């Protein structure tokens, strides 16, 4: 997955995201529709699920979407600057 791949995915599918403030810093939460999960997993690549999977907390949301907390850590694994793809809320 490249920065451009992620940007296109998030913008074309209108994924919701939030920067959240915690005692240990600011973290990114990305919400992915259940309809887009297969495409998202394919974009990550099969090796992303080896050795325990993604390094983020995953939550099933009431609308069927999946919330990926601390998604900035996943971005870092791919060499992506999350702040370039996901604008911080003002």
QUIHU-V202078 format. One line per field, one symbol per residue. ss: DSSP state (~ for helix, > for strand, _ for the rest). burial: # if it has 24 or more other ideal C-beta (glycine too) atoms within 12 Angstrom, else .. Layout:
BEGIN
ss=???
burial=???
END
This chain:
BEGIN
ss=__~~~~~~~~~~___>>>>>>>__>>>>>>>>_~~~~~~~~~~~_~~~~_______>>>>_____>>>>_~~~~~~~____~~~~_____
burial=#....#..##....#.#.........######.......#..##.........#.#.#......########.##..#.#.#..##....
END
